[in-house]
Amino acid sequence: MSRALPKYNKRRVTFIGGAAAVALSGTVIAGFALAGETPDSGTKNARTLAGPGTISCPDVRSKLPAVPASAKAEVDRNLTLLNTQIQEANKRLVDTVGQGGPNFVQNAILGPLKDKRVSTVNRIATAIGRTAAKPQGLDSLATCTLNAAGTNAGGGAAGKPQAGGNAGNAGNAGNAGNAGNAGNAGNAAAGTITCPDVRSKLPAVPASAKAEVDRNLTLLNTQIQEANKRLVDTVGQGGPNFVQNAILGPLKDKRVSTVNRIATAIGRTAAKPQGLDSLAACTLTK
């Protein structure tokens, strides 16, 4: 009996010491996971952020009719521009990995890209239409898609550390607390968007073009209203360039398309007004 007790105590001490060692090891392991690679689903998030995917767009060249010789140079120039736009969007996709909320890619990259492509394919159609039948429906080729393992570049599970250092961002909702939001749409006062007046810069509008011009002038006002509504609805979202990338940039592209339609309508029966594109850019007034 007297020998069994020390043996029992020795085993007990060994067990307690082992437990302490396990607990200590667990702390070290947990600390390593937080400081380095994220565990479980966190590792998946890191892979998603590291590989943002690529943007794919419908091919425009193959959908064009025979291009008149007089339009070939302009068409080729705009087809090249379409490729450049995709390359720029893919570069931006890589450069902004981890930024924004769940809709960042759609709002700041795919949306603006679509608007640029609408303007470009409209110029292609107009160039062909000067000396041949104007192709219809090219706008349907403007929408691009993101091919990626994860469609949310920057989103993650609540409280999971992100590869970009956004640890603890609950799903990156709105990217609240992102350094650099100060002075942007995160302000309580969203401000208003102001655009140059187009109507006052137009020459005399032929009667045959009046209906189309008035329709597009109304559309310009609608675009500003929609942009101001989006400005209010997205207060607090995105990084320091969110308003420019997701609201002002797309608005400018829409206005370019609209003022070009106005100029084309007037130009059918009178001198086509030049330089209306300079009225497309809008500003944010706080």
Disulfide bonds with the S-S distance in Angstrom:
Cys57-Cys144 2.01
Cys195-Cys282 2.04
